[in-house]
Amino acid sequence: MSSPKNERPAGGLRPLRVVAIGGGTGLSTLLKGLKRYVVAPGQAPATGAPAIGSLTAVVTVTDDGGSSGRLRKEFNILPPGDIRNCIVALSEDEALLSKLFQYRFTQGAGLEGHSFGNLFVTALTAVTGDFAKAVELSSAILATRGLIVPSTTANVQLVAQMNDGSEVSGETNITASKQRIVELRMVPKDAQPLPETLAAIASADLITIGPGSLFTSLIPNLLVHGVVDAIAKSHALKVFVCNLMTQANESLGLTAADHVLAMYMHAAAKRLFDVALVNDRPVSAALRAKYAEEGQTPIAVDPEGFRALDLRVLTGDFLLEEDGVARHATERVAQALLALAARDHQQARAI
């Protein structure tokens, strides 16, 4: 959404450059909120909120289950599922084309279980011979309001060390394990990021990591060679967007600050964040009981833990209960993030 051309962005500042890093449904949910503020040069969003001049989504590519896993094995390509969700989230038209990309076949030999979007990206990869190019072309067809890039184009696999000393390979097996993940590594360990990713991080005003599964959506991006160093060197405001609920196998019993500690451990103790955005709206009793059946609970804010990390915390009502699921309220999260970034950007310009 944008207002007439030649209108200056809110506060007279140039539009913000935003990089959102993650995977799974968490990243696509965040992108739905941010895309409303992406504008063309010289324009400002109709809401009067800070404008986004460029939005880059960096998406993990370690999924090896479901439709994505089948296509990955059969066609030797990167898993398209998380990227497809981000393409749809950023698309200009969330009606017909988006529904088409998300359509999942329920029958047909070889087709059952596949989504049309996954097959489309797979076909474009075969035509172009380049997965990243296929993602770019898919984004153009759906007129996305942002650039979507895989975290790496290497054929990577996750290996987790569990709390019983065992090792589990593959994201699907890791997620299914009953043991607690202690440490994660990526094979090959020298997987390289795309140049577009490093360039976007270097020039960003705001970098977000999360929400998403801690060990299978967030940390894998940090294991790509050079990404952690690029984030640490960036002058952007860096924000961790915390999940709403703990997740079986990945984060049961972990506080919000514990999530940051796990990422810092995998980032060789480099400081990655300036602010943590954490929900403090209570979850309804009915929804809390539903999640408790899986041992899941609302993630505790843990002020002491954040103080020990010298990390600012922004708490607020970022919860939306919808269809029996706890989701982030995308509009409120986007507004909070952009307000933080605009304030930081203005202060930096005044120095």
C-alpha positions in Angstrom: 0.0 0.0 0.0 1.4 3.4 -0.9 0.4 7.0 -1.1 0.9 9.4 -4.0 4.3 9.7 -5.6 6.8 12.3 -4.4 5.5 12.2 -0.9 8.5 12.0 1.5 8.7 9.0 3.9 7.7 9.5 7.5 10.1 11.7 9.4 11.8 12.8 6.2 14.2 9.8 6.3 14.9 7.6 3.3 13.0 4.3 3.3 14.5 1.6 5.5 16.4 -1.4 4.1 15.2 -4.6 5.9 16.6 -8.1 6.0 14.4 -10.9 7.5 16.1 -14.2 8.2 14.4 -17.4 9.1 12.3 -20.2 7.7 9.1 -22.2 8.2 5.8 -20.5 8.8 7.4 -18.0 11.1 9.3 -16.1 8.4 6.3 -16.0 6.0 4.1 -14.7 8.8 6.4 -11.9 9.5 6.8 -11.0 5.8 3.0 -10.6 5.5 3.2 -7.8 8.0 6.3 -6.1 6.6 5.2 -6.1 3.0 2.5 -3.6 3.6 5.2 -1.0 4.2 7.3 -1.7 1.1 7.1 1.3 -1.2 8.5 2.6 -4.5 11.2 5.4 -4.5 9.7 8.7 -3.4 6.6 7.1 -1.9 5.4 6.5 1.7 2.9 4.0 3.1 -0.6 5.3 3.4 -0.5 4.5 7.2 2.2 7.1 7.7 4.4 4.5 9.3 8.1 4.3 8.4 8.6 3.0 4.8 10.6 0.0 3.6 12.6 0.7 0.5 14.0 -2.8 0.1 13.0 -6.0 1.8 15.2 -9.2 1.5 14.1 -12.5 3.0 16.8 -15.0 3.6 15.3 -18.5 3.8 16.7 -21.7 5.3 17.0 -24.7 2.9 17.4 -27.7 5.1 13.9 -29.2 4.9 14.0 -32.9 3.8 10.4 -34.0 4.5 7.0 -33.9 2.8 6.7 -32.5 -0.7 9.9 -30.6 -0.5 11.9 -33.6 0.6 10.5 -35.8 -2.2 11.4 -33.2 -4.8 14.8 -32.7 -3.3 15.6 -36.4 -3.6 14.0 -37.0 -7.0 15.3 -33.9 -8.8 18.4 -33.1 -6.7 17.3 -29.5 -6.0 17.0 -27.5 -2.9 13.7 -27.8 -0.9 11.2 -25.3 -2.3 8.6 -25.3 0.5 9.7 -22.6 2.8 10.7 -20.4 -0.1 7.3 -21.0 -1.7 5.6 -19.8 1.5 7.7 -16.6 1.5 6.9 -15.9 -2.2 3.2 -16.2 -1.5 3.5 -14.1 1.7 5.2 -11.3 -0.3 3.0 -11.5 -3.4 1.1 -8.4 -4.5 -2.0 -10.5 -5.1 -2.8 -12.9 -2.3 -5.9 -14.1 -4.0 -5.9 -16.3 -7.0 -2.2 -16.7 -7.8 -1.3 -17.2 -4.1 -4.0 -19.9 -3.7 -2.7 -21.5 -6.9 0.9 -21.7 -5.5 -0.4 -23.1 -2.2 -2.8 -25.6 -3.8 -1.8 -29.2 -2.8 -2.8 -32.2 -4.9 -4.9 -34.7 -3.0 -4.7 -37.5 -5.6 -2.8 -38.5 -8.8 0.1 -40.9 -9.2 3.2 -39.0 -8.2 1.3 -35.8 -7.6 -0.5 -36.5 -4.3 0.9 -34.4 -1.5 2.8 -32.0 -3.7 1.9 -28.3 -3.8 1.6 -26.5 -7.2 4.1 -23.9 -6.0 6.8 -26.5 -5.2 6.3 -28.1 -8.6 6.5 -24.7 -10.3 9.8 -23.8 -8.7 11.1 -27.3 -9.5 10.2 -26.9 -13.2 11.8 -23.4 -13.3 14.9 -24.8 -11.7 15.1 -27.5 -14.5 14.5 -24.9 -17.2 17.1 -22.4 -15.9 19.5 -24.8 -14.3 19.7 -22.4 -11.3 17.6 -22.7 -8.1 18.2 -19.1 -7.1 17.2 -17.9 -10.6 14.0 -20.0 -10.4 13.1 -18.4 -7.1 13.8 -14.9 -8.6 11.5 -15.7 -11.6 8.8 -17.2 -9.4 8.9 -14.0 -7.3 8.6 -11.9 -10.5 5.5 -13.8 -11.7 3.7 -13.3 -8.3 4.9 -9.6 -8.2 6.5 -10.0 -4.8 7.3 -6.9 -2.7 10.8 -8.0 -1.9 13.8 -10.2 -2.8 13.7 -13.8 -1.6 17.0 -15.7 -1.5 17.9 -19.2 -0.2 20.5 -19.0 2.7 22.8 -21.1 0.5 22.6 -23.0 -2.8 24.7 -25.8 -1.4 22.9 -29.2 -0.9 23.2 -29.0 2.9 22.0 -31.4 5.6 21.6 -30.8 9.3 23.3 -33.1 11.9 22.3 -32.7 15.6 24.0 -33.9 18.7 21.4 -35.0 21.2 21.5 -34.9 25.0 22.0 -38.7 25.2 25.2 -38.4 23.2 23.7 -39.7 19.9 23.8 -38.0 16.5 20.8 -37.6 14.3 21.0 -36.6 10.6 18.4 -34.8 8.6 15.8 -32.2 9.6 12.9 -34.6 9.6 14.7 -37.2 11.8 15.9 -34.4 14.1 12.4 -33.1 14.5 11.0 -36.6 15.2 13.6 -37.5 17.8 12.5 -37.7 21.4 15.9 -36.5 22.6 16.8 -32.9 23.3 19.0 -31.1 20.8 22.3 -29.9 22.3 24.2 -28.8 19.3 23.6 -28.5 15.5 26.0 -28.6 12.6 25.7 -28.3 8.9 27.2 -30.7 6.3 29.1 -29.5 4.3 30.3 -27.0 6.9 31.6 -24.5 4.3 28.3 -23.9 2.6 28.5 -20.4 1.0 25.7 -17.7 1.0 24.6 -15.9 -2.1 26.4 -12.6 -2.7 22.9 -10.9 -2.6 22.5 -12.0 1.0 25.8 -10.5 2.2 25.2 -7.3 0.3 21.7 -6.9 1.8 23.0 -7.5 5.3 25.9 -5.1 4.9 23.5 -2.2 3.8 20.6 -3.0 6.1 19.0 -0.7 8.6 17.1 -3.5 10.2 17.9 -7.2 10.4 15.4 -9.6 12.0 15.9 -13.3 13.0 12.7 -15.2 13.9 10.1 -16.2 14.6 10.6 -19.8 13.7 11.8 -23.2 15.0 15.0 -22.5 16.9 17.1 -25.4 15.7 15.6 -26.1 12.3 14.6 -22.7 11.0 16.8 -20.1 12.7 20.1 -21.6 13.6 20.7 -23.2 10.2 21.0 -19.8 8.6 23.8 -18.9 11.1 25.7 -22.0 10.1 26.1 -20.8 6.5 29.7 -19.6 6.1 30.1 -15.9 6.5 26.6 -15.0 7.6 27.3 -14.6 11.3 30.3 -12.3 10.5 28.2 -10.3 8.1 25.5 -9.8 10.8 28.0 -8.9 13.5 29.7 -6.3 11.3 26.5 -4.7 10.0 25.5 -1.3 11.4 21.8 -2.3 11.3 19.5 -2.6 14.3 19.4 -6.4 14.9 16.2 -7.8 16.4 15.3 -11.3 17.6 11.6 -11.9 17.1 10.8 -14.6 19.7 8.4 -17.4 19.3 5.1 -17.4 21.2 5.2 -21.0 22.5 7.9 -23.6 23.3 8.3 -26.3 20.7 8.6 -30.1 21.3 12.2 -31.3 20.9 13.5 -27.8 20.0 12.8 -25.5 22.9 10.8 -27.1 25.7 11.7 -25.4 28.9 13.7 -22.7 27.3 13.0 -19.0 28.1 13.2 -16.2 25.5 16.8 -15.4 26.7 17.7 -19.1 26.4 16.8 -18.9 22.7 19.3 -16.1 22.2 22.0 -18.1 24.2 21.5 -21.1 21.8 22.0 -18.9 18.8 25.1 -17.2 20.3 26.6 -20.6 21.0 26.2 -21.6 17.4 27.5 -18.1 16.3 30.8 -18.6 18.1 29.7 -16.2 20.9 29.4 -13.3 18.5 26.8 -10.7 19.6 24.0 -10.8 17.0 21.2 -8.8 18.6 20.4 -5.4 20.0 16.8 -6.0 20.9 14.5 -8.9 21.6 10.8 -8.6 20.7 8.8 -10.8 23.0 5.0 -11.3 23.5 3.7 -10.7 27.0 0.0 -11.1 26.3 -1.3 -14.1 28.3 -2.5 -17.0 26.3 -6.1 -18.0 26.9 -6.8 -20.9 29.2 -8.3 -23.0 26.4 -5.3 -22.6 24.1 -2.8 -23.1 26.9 -4.5 -26.4 27.7 -4.4 -27.5 24.1 -0.6 -26.8 23.8 0.0 -28.4 27.2 -1.1 -31.7 25.7 2.2 -31.6 23.7 4.2 -30.3 26.7 4.3 -26.8 25.2 3.9 -23.6 27.2 4.1 -19.9 26.5 7.7 -18.7 26.3 8.8 -16.8 29.5 10.3 -13.4 29.0 13.1 -13.8 31.5 14.2 -10.2 32.2 17.3 -11.4 34.3 18.5 -13.5 31.4 18.3 -10.6 29.0 20.0 -8.3 31.4 22.9 -10.8 31.6 23.1 -10.7 27.8 23.0 -6.8 27.8 20.0 -7.0 25.5 17.1 -4.6 25.3 13.7 -6.2 25.5 10.5 -4.9 23.8 7.4 -6.6 25.2 3.9 -6.1 24.0 0.7 -7.7 22.7 2.0 -9.6 19.7 -0.3 -12.6 20.0 -3.2 -13.6 17.8 -5.3 -16.7 18.6 -6.7 -18.0 15.4 -8.3 -21.4 14.6 -7.0 -22.9 17.8 -3.4 -21.8 17.1 -1.1 -19.2 18.6 0.2 -16.9 15.8 2.0 -13.6 15.7 -0.2 -10.6 15.1 1.7 -9.6 11.9 0.6 -6.0 11.8 1.5 -5.2 15.4 4.9 -7.0 15.0 5.7 -5.1 11.8 4.7 -1.7 13.3 6.8 -2.4 16.4 9.9 -3.4 14.3 9.7 -0.5 12.0 9.2 2.0 14.8 12.3 0.6 16.5 14.3 0.8 13.3 13.1 4.3 12.3 14.1 5.6 15.8 17.5 3.9 15.5 18.0 5.2 12.0 17.1 8.8 13.0 19.4 8.7 16.0 22.3 7.4 13.8 21.8 10.2 11.3 21.8 12.8 14.1 25.2 11.6 15.3 
